Amino acid sequence: MDDGEREKALLTALTTEHYALQTSRAGTIAEATGRATIFLSVLSAALIGLGFVATNDKVVRPYLAAVLPTLVIIGVLTFLRLVETTVENSLDLRRIQRIRAYYHHRFAAEHDFFADAVMADDPMSTAWNLVGTTPGRWEFLLTTAALVGAVNAVLIGLGIALVAAAAGVGGVLTIVTGVLVALVAFGVQFAYIVRMSAGRRG
């Protein structure tokens, strides 16, 4: 295979890879949206059910004892997968920018085509700047994973507060305990998002 044929084969492979990565990004976004929607729908249904049983003291506690752990389990599993899709989306975006940078260097160096994809010292920052996102750990607060993590934290805090109330803890202390547990739960989940995103930048 001569250099011309090799160049054509490489360009064909890169074009195919570019399309596959774009498709993968679309898939991760669609999956994240779908999973978050399912979780929030289950949460909404649980709240509606709570409204029906709220007037019956004999049913409320068993209902909450069954529903809250279920919601937390579903929420945590949803959160873990959403973190994975966030990382996958980031990696796909970076790989797409590598291909676009090659297009620029090889075919369009004298033009502005694909110039925005030329990698700087921080390739991930370059990639995310192209989609209007400022890289940084606080940006992860705007992800779907953080949204579900916040709901999980509220549910966990509520569960602990209810357990404390059932144990006879005072009202103010119960509220404070629930709030603190919720904050810690969200902090742990947010730290997990940041750690996973920083650890898989290939």
Phi and psi restraints in degrees (value plus and minus 20) as a CYANA .aco file:
   2 ASP   PHI    -100.2   -60.2
   2 ASP   PSI     157.7   197.7
   3 ASP   PHI     -83.7   -43.7
   3 ASP   PSI     -57.6   -17.6
   4 GLY   PHI     -84.5   -44.5
   4 GLY   PSI     -64.3   -24.3
   5 GLU   PHI     -86.1   -46.1
   5 GLU   PSI     -58.3   -18.3
   6 ARG   PHI     -83.9   -43.9
   6 ARG   PSI     -61.3   -21.3
   7 GLU   PHI     -82.9   -42.9
   7 GLU   PSI     -62.4   -22.4
   8 LYS   PHI     -85.4   -45.4
   8 LYS   PSI     -61.5   -21.5
   9 ALA   PHI     -84.6   -44.6
   9 ALA   PSI     -61.5   -21.5
  10 LEU   PHI     -83.9   -43.9
  10 LEU   PSI     -62.9   -22.9
  11 LEU   PHI     -83.3   -43.3
  11 LEU   PSI     -59.6   -19.6
  12 THR   PHI     -83.4   -43.4
  12 THR   PSI     -62.8   -22.8
  13 ALA   PHI     -84.5   -44.5
  13 ALA   PSI     -61.6   -21.6
  14 LEU   PHI     -86.3   -46.3
  14 LEU   PSI     -59.3   -19.3
  15 THR   PHI     -83.0   -43.0
  15 THR   PSI     -62.5   -22.5
  16 THR   PHI     -83.9   -43.9
  16 THR   PSI     -63.2   -23.2
  17 GLU   PHI     -84.7   -44.7
  17 GLU   PSI     -59.9   -19.9
  18 HIS   PHI     -78.9   -38.9
  18 HIS   PSI     -66.3   -26.3
  19 TYR   PHI     -84.1   -44.1
  19 TYR   PSI     -61.7   -21.7
  20 ALA   PHI     -84.0   -44.0
  20 ALA   PSI     -59.4   -19.4
  21 LEU   PHI     -88.3   -48.3
  21 LEU   PSI     -59.0   -19.0
  22 GLN   PHI     -82.7   -42.7
  22 GLN   PSI     -61.9   -21.9
  23 THR   PHI     -84.0   -44.0
  23 THR   PSI     -60.1   -20.1
  24 SER   PHI     -83.4   -43.4
  24 SER   PSI     -62.4   -22.4
  25 ARG   PHI     -80.6   -40.6
  25 ARG   PSI     -65.1   -25.1
  26 ALA   PHI     -81.5   -41.5
  26 ALA   PSI     -57.7   -17.7
  27 GLY   PHI     -86.4   -46.4
  27 GLY   PSI     -62.4   -22.4
  28 THR   PHI     -86.0   -46.0
  28 THR   PSI     -58.2   -18.2
  29 ILE   PHI     -85.9   -45.9
  29 ILE   PSI     -63.7   -23.7
  30 ALA   PHI     -84.5   -44.5
  30 ALA   PSI     -60.2   -20.2
  31 GLU   PHI     -85.9   -45.9
  31 GLU   PSI     -63.0   -23.0
  32 ALA   PHI     -80.5   -40.5
  32 ALA   PSI     -63.9   -23.9
  33 THR   PHI     -82.4   -42.4
  33 THR   PSI     -64.2   -24.2
  34 GLY   PHI     -84.6   -44.6
  34 GLY   PSI     -64.5   -24.5
  35 ARG   PHI     -85.7   -45.7
  35 ARG   PSI     -62.6   -22.6
  36 ALA   PHI     -84.0   -44.0
  36 ALA   PSI     -58.7   -18.7
  37 THR   PHI     -84.3   -44.3
  37 THR   PSI     -63.2   -23.2
  38 ILE   PHI     -81.0   -41.0
  38 ILE   PSI     -66.0   -26.0
  39 PHE   PHI     -82.3   -42.3
  39 PHE   PSI     -66.5   -26.5
  40 LEU   PHI     -88.0   -48.0
  40 LEU   PSI     -50.0   -10.0
  41 SER   PHI     -87.7   -47.7
  41 SER   PSI     -62.0   -22.0
  42 VAL   PHI     -83.3   -43.3
  42 VAL   PSI     -61.8   -21.8
  43 LEU   PHI     -82.2   -42.2
  43 LEU   PSI     -63.1   -23.1
  44 SER   PHI     -82.4   -42.4
  44 SER   PSI     -63.3   -23.3
  45 ALA   PHI     -82.8   -42.8
  45 ALA   PSI     -58.4   -18.4
  46 ALA   PHI     -85.0   -45.0
  46 ALA   PSI     -59.5   -19.5
  47 LEU   PHI     -87.8   -47.8
  47 LEU   PSI     -56.9   -16.9
  48 ILE   PHI     -84.3   -44.3
  48 ILE   PSI     -63.0   -23.0
  49 GLY   PHI     -81.8   -41.8
  49 GLY   PSI     -58.0   -18.0
  50 LEU   PHI     -83.2   -43.2
  50 LEU   PSI     -55.5   -15.5
  51 GLY   PHI     -83.0   -43.0
  51 GLY   PSI     -53.6   -13.6
  52 PHE   PHI     -93.3   -53.3
  52 PHE   PSI     -53.0   -13.0
  53 VAL   PHI    -120.2   -80.2
  53 VAL   PSI     -21.2    18.8
  54 ALA   PHI     -81.5   -41.5
  54 ALA   PSI     -46.6    -6.6
  55 THR   PHI    -105.6   -65.6
  55 THR   PSI     -24.5    15.5
  56 ASN   PHI    -132.5   -92.5
  56 ASN   PSI      83.1   123.1
  57 ASP   PHI     -81.1   -41.1
  57 ASP   PSI     -49.4    -9.4
  58 LYS   PHI     -93.1   -53.1
  58 LYS   PSI     -41.0    -1.0
  59 VAL   PHI    -122.9   -82.9
  59 VAL   PSI     -46.7    -6.7
  60 VAL   PHI     -79.4   -39.4
  60 VAL   PSI     -70.1   -30.1
  61 ARG   PHI     -84.0   -44.0
  61 ARG   PSI     -68.0   -28.0
  62 PRO   PHI     -80.0   -40.0
  62 PRO   PSI     -56.6   -16.6
  63 TYR   PHI     -82.6   -42.6
  63 TYR   PSI     -69.5   -29.5
  64 LEU   PHI     -85.1   -45.1
  64 LEU   PSI     -56.7   -16.7
  65 ALA   PHI     -84.1   -44.1
  65 ALA   PSI     -50.6   -10.6
  66 ALA   PHI    -106.5   -66.5
  66 ALA   PSI     -59.4   -19.4
  67 VAL   PHI    -100.1   -60.1
  67 VAL   PSI     -63.7   -23.7
  68 LEU   PHI     -79.4   -39.4
  68 LEU   PSI     -69.3   -29.3
  69 PRO   PHI     -80.9   -40.9
  69 PRO   PSI     -56.7   -16.7
  70 THR   PHI     -83.3   -43.3
  70 THR   PSI     -64.7   -24.7
  71 LEU   PHI     -83.9   -43.9
  71 LEU   PSI     -60.7   -20.7
  72 VAL   PHI     -84.7   -44.7
  72 VAL   PSI     -62.9   -22.9
  73 ILE   PHI     -82.2   -42.2
  73 ILE   PSI     -68.6   -28.6
  74 ILE   PHI     -81.1   -41.1
  74 ILE   PSI     -61.6   -21.6
  75 GLY   PHI     -83.5   -43.5
  75 GLY   PSI     -63.2   -23.2
  76 VAL   PHI     -86.3   -46.3
  76 VAL   PSI     -63.8   -23.8
  77 LEU   PHI     -83.3   -43.3
  77 LEU   PSI     -60.7   -20.7
  78 THR   PHI     -82.7   -42.7
  78 THR   PSI     -64.5   -24.5
  79 PHE   PHI     -78.7   -38.7
  79 PHE   PSI     -67.2   -27.2
  80 LEU   PHI     -79.7   -39.7
  80 LEU   PSI     -61.7   -21.7
  81 ARG   PHI     -91.2   -51.2
  81 ARG   PSI     -55.6   -15.6
  82 LEU   PHI     -85.8   -45.8
  82 LEU   PSI     -54.1   -14.1
  83 VAL   PHI     -83.7   -43.7
  83 VAL   PSI     -62.5   -22.5
  84 GLU   PHI     -81.5   -41.5
  84 GLU   PSI     -63.0   -23.0
  85 THR   PHI     -88.0   -48.0
  85 THR   PSI     -52.5   -12.5
  86 THR   PHI     -83.3   -43.3
  86 THR   PSI     -64.0   -24.0
  87 VAL   PHI     -86.7   -46.7
  87 VAL   PSI     -64.2   -24.2
  88 GLU   PHI     -79.8   -39.8
  88 GLU   PSI     -62.5   -22.5
  89 ASN   PHI     -82.1   -42.1
  89 ASN   PSI     -61.9   -21.9
  90 SER   PHI     -83.6   -43.6
  90 SER   PSI     -63.9   -23.9
  91 LEU   PHI     -86.0   -46.0
  91 LEU   PSI     -61.4   -21.4
  92 ASP   PHI     -81.7   -41.7
  92 ASP   PSI     -62.3   -22.3
  93 LEU   PHI     -82.4   -42.4
  93 LEU   PSI     -63.2   -23.2
  94 ARG   PHI     -84.3   -44.3
  94 ARG   PSI     -61.1   -21.1
  95 ARG   PHI     -86.6   -46.6
  95 ARG   PSI     -55.8   -15.8
  96 ILE   PHI     -82.4   -42.4
  96 ILE   PSI     -62.4   -22.4
  97 GLN   PHI     -86.9   -46.9
  97 GLN   PSI     -50.1   -10.1
  98 ARG   PHI     -83.1   -43.1
  98 ARG   PSI     -62.4   -22.4
  99 ILE   PHI     -86.1   -46.1
  99 ILE   PSI     -63.4   -23.4
 100 ARG   PHI     -84.4   -44.4
 100 ARG   PSI     -55.9   -15.9
 101 ALA   PHI     -84.2   -44.2
 101 ALA   PSI     -57.3   -17.3
 102 TYR   PHI     -84.8   -44.8
 102 TYR   PSI     -63.1   -23.1
 103 TYR   PHI     -74.5   -34.5
 103 TYR   PSI     -63.3   -23.3
 104 HIS   PHI     -85.8   -45.8
 104 HIS   PSI     -69.6   -29.6
 105 HIS   PHI     -85.8   -45.8
 105 HIS   PSI     -57.2   -17.2
 106 ARG   PHI    -108.4   -68.4
 106 ARG   PSI     -54.4   -14.4
 107 PHE   PHI    -142.7  -102.7
 107 PHE   PSI     -41.1    -1.1
 108 ALA   PHI    -155.8  -115.8
 108 ALA   PSI      12.7    52.7
 109 ALA   PHI     -83.2   -43.2
 109 ALA   PSI     -50.1   -10.1
 110 GLU   PHI    -106.1   -66.1
 110 GLU   PSI     -20.9    19.1
 111 HIS   PHI    -138.7   -98.7
 111 HIS   PSI     157.0   197.0
 112 ASP   PHI    -110.1   -70.1
 112 ASP   PSI     -21.0    19.0
 113 PHE   PHI     -81.1   -41.1
 113 PHE   PSI     108.1   148.1
 114 PHE   PHI      45.3    85.3
 114 PHE   PSI     -12.0    28.0
 115 ALA   PHI     -82.9   -42.9
 115 ALA   PSI     -48.8    -8.8
 116 ASP   PHI     -90.4   -50.4
 116 ASP   PSI     -30.0    10.0
 117 ALA   PHI    -114.4   -74.4
 117 ALA   PSI     -24.9    15.1
 118 VAL   PHI     -83.2   -43.2
 118 VAL   PSI     105.8   145.8
 119 MET   PHI     -93.0   -53.0
 119 MET   PSI     115.2   155.2
 120 ALA   PHI    -113.2   -73.2
 120 ALA   PSI    -183.1  -143.1
 121 ASP   PHI     -83.4   -43.4
 121 ASP   PSI     -50.7   -10.7
 122 ASP   PHI    -134.2   -94.2
 122 ASP   PSI      73.9   113.9
 123 PRO   PHI     -78.3   -38.3
 123 PRO   PSI     -56.7   -16.7
 124 MET   PHI     -87.3   -47.3
 124 MET   PSI     -58.8   -18.8
 125 SER   PHI     -82.8   -42.8
 125 SER   PSI     -62.7   -22.7
 126 THR   PHI     -80.0   -40.0
 126 THR   PSI     -65.5   -25.5
 127 ALA   PHI     -82.1   -42.1
 127 ALA   PSI     -65.9   -25.9
 128 TRP   PHI     -92.9   -52.9
 128 TRP   PSI     -50.0   -10.0
 129 ASN   PHI     -82.8   -42.8
 129 ASN   PSI     -47.8    -7.8
 130 LEU   PHI     -89.3   -49.3
 130 LEU   PSI     -40.9    -0.9
 131 VAL   PHI    -128.7   -88.7
 131 VAL   PSI      -0.5    39.5
 132 GLY   PHI      57.0    97.0
 132 GLY   PSI       3.0    43.0
 133 THR   PHI    -133.4   -93.4
 133 THR   PSI     113.4   153.4
 134 THR   PHI    -107.7   -67.7
 134 THR   PSI      97.2   137.2
 135 PRO   PHI     -82.4   -42.4
 135 PRO   PSI     124.8   164.8
 136 GLY   PHI     135.1   175.1
 136 GLY   PSI     136.0   176.0
 137 ARG   PHI     -84.4   -44.4
 137 ARG   PSI     -51.5   -11.5
 138 TRP   PHI     -91.5   -51.5
 138 TRP   PSI     -39.3     0.7
 139 GLU   PHI     -84.5   -44.5
 139 GLU   PSI     -45.1    -5.1
 140 PHE   PHI     -88.7   -48.7
 140 PHE   PSI     -34.7     5.3
 141 LEU   PHI     -84.7   -44.7
 141 LEU   PSI     -41.3    -1.3
 142 LEU   PHI    -112.6   -72.6
 142 LEU   PSI     -16.6    23.4
 143 THR   PHI    -102.5   -62.5
 143 THR   PSI     141.6   181.6
 144 THR   PHI     -84.5   -44.5
 144 THR   PSI     -53.8   -13.8
 145 ALA   PHI     -81.9   -41.9
 145 ALA   PSI     -61.6   -21.6
 146 ALA   PHI     -86.6   -46.6
 146 ALA   PSI     -56.6   -16.6
 147 LEU   PHI     -79.6   -39.6
 147 LEU   PSI     -70.4   -30.4
 148 VAL   PHI     -86.2   -46.2
 148 VAL   PSI     -56.2   -16.2
 149 GLY   PHI     -81.4   -41.4
 149 GLY   PSI     -58.5   -18.5
 150 ALA   PHI     -84.9   -44.9
 150 ALA   PSI     -62.3   -22.3
 151 VAL   PHI     -83.9   -43.9
 151 VAL   PSI     -62.4   -22.4
 152 ASN   PHI     -78.2   -38.2
 152 ASN   PSI     -63.5   -23.5
 153 ALA   PHI     -81.5   -41.5
 153 ALA   PSI     -61.9   -21.9
 154 VAL   PHI     -83.3   -43.3
 154 VAL   PSI     -63.0   -23.0
 155 LEU   PHI     -84.5   -44.5
 155 LEU   PSI     -62.1   -22.1
 156 ILE   PHI     -85.3   -45.3
 156 ILE   PSI     -64.2   -24.2
 157 GLY   PHI     -81.7   -41.7
 157 GLY   PSI     -60.3   -20.3
 158 LEU   PHI     -83.8   -43.8
 158 LEU   PSI     -63.2   -23.2
 159 GLY   PHI     -81.0   -41.0
 159 GLY   PSI     -64.1   -24.1
 160 ILE   PHI     -85.2   -45.2
 160 ILE   PSI     -59.2   -19.2
 161 ALA   PHI     -83.5   -43.5
 161 ALA   PSI     -60.4   -20.4
 162 LEU   PHI     -86.3   -46.3
 162 LEU   PSI     -59.6   -19.6
 163 VAL   PHI     -84.3   -44.3
 163 VAL   PSI     -62.1   -22.1
 164 ALA   PHI     -83.5   -43.5
 164 ALA   PSI     -61.6   -21.6
 165 ALA   PHI     -84.1   -44.1
 165 ALA   PSI     -60.8   -20.8
 166 ALA   PHI     -85.7   -45.7
 166 ALA   PSI     -47.0    -7.0
 167 ALA   PHI    -103.1   -63.1
 167 ALA   PSI     -21.5    18.5
 168 GLY   PHI      71.1   111.1
 168 GLY   PSI      -5.8    34.2
 169 VAL   PHI     -90.7   -50.7
 169 VAL   PSI     126.6   166.6
 170 GLY   PHI     -81.4   -41.4
 170 GLY   PSI     137.8   177.8
 171 GLY   PHI     -80.2   -40.2
 171 GLY   PSI     -67.9   -27.9
 172 VAL   PHI     -84.3   -44.3
 172 VAL   PSI     -65.2   -25.2
 173 LEU   PHI     -83.8   -43.8
 173 LEU   PSI     -56.0   -16.0
 174 THR   PHI     -81.8   -41.8
 174 THR   PSI     -66.0   -26.0
 175 ILE   PHI     -84.1   -44.1
 175 ILE   PSI     -65.6   -25.6
 176 VAL   PHI     -81.2   -41.2
 176 VAL   PSI     -63.1   -23.1
 177 THR   PHI     -81.7   -41.7
 177 THR   PSI     -65.6   -25.6
 178 GLY   PHI     -81.6   -41.6
 178 GLY   PSI     -63.0   -23.0
 179 VAL   PHI     -84.6   -44.6
 179 VAL   PSI     -64.7   -24.7
 180 LEU   PHI     -83.1   -43.1
 180 LEU   PSI     -62.7   -22.7
 181 VAL   PHI     -83.7   -43.7
 181 VAL   PSI     -60.7   -20.7
 182 ALA   PHI     -82.7   -42.7
 182 ALA   PSI     -63.0   -23.0
 183 LEU   PHI     -83.8   -43.8
 183 LEU   PSI     -63.3   -23.3
 184 VAL   PHI     -84.6   -44.6
 184 VAL   PSI     -62.6   -22.6
 185 ALA   PHI     -81.5   -41.5
 185 ALA   PSI     -61.7   -21.7
 186 PHE   PHI     -88.8   -48.8
 186 PHE   PSI     -59.9   -19.9
 187 GLY   PHI     -80.4   -40.4
 187 GLY   PSI     -61.2   -21.2
 188 VAL   PHI     -83.9   -43.9
 188 VAL   PSI     -64.5   -24.5
 189 GLN   PHI     -86.3   -46.3
 189 GLN   PSI     -60.8   -20.8
 190 PHE   PHI     -84.9   -44.9
 190 PHE   PSI     -61.6   -21.6
 191 ALA   PHI     -81.3   -41.3
 191 ALA   PSI     -55.2   -15.2
 192 TYR   PHI     -86.0   -46.0
 192 TYR   PSI     -62.1   -22.1
 193 ILE   PHI     -79.7   -39.7
 193 ILE   PSI     -67.7   -27.7
 194 VAL   PHI     -83.4   -43.4
 194 VAL   PSI     -63.7   -23.7
 195 ARG   PHI     -85.4   -45.4
 195 ARG   PSI     -63.9   -23.9
 196 MET   PHI     -86.8   -46.8
 196 MET   PSI     -57.8   -17.8
 197 SER   PHI     -90.0   -50.0
 197 SER   PSI     -54.3   -14.3
 198 ALA   PHI     -98.6   -58.6
 198 ALA   PSI     -45.8    -5.8
 199 GLY   PHI    -106.8   -66.8
 199 GLY   PSI     -29.6    10.4
 200 ARG   PHI    -150.7  -110.7
 200 ARG   PSI      50.6    90.6
 201 ARG   PHI    -132.8   -92.8
 201 ARG   PSI      34.5    74.5
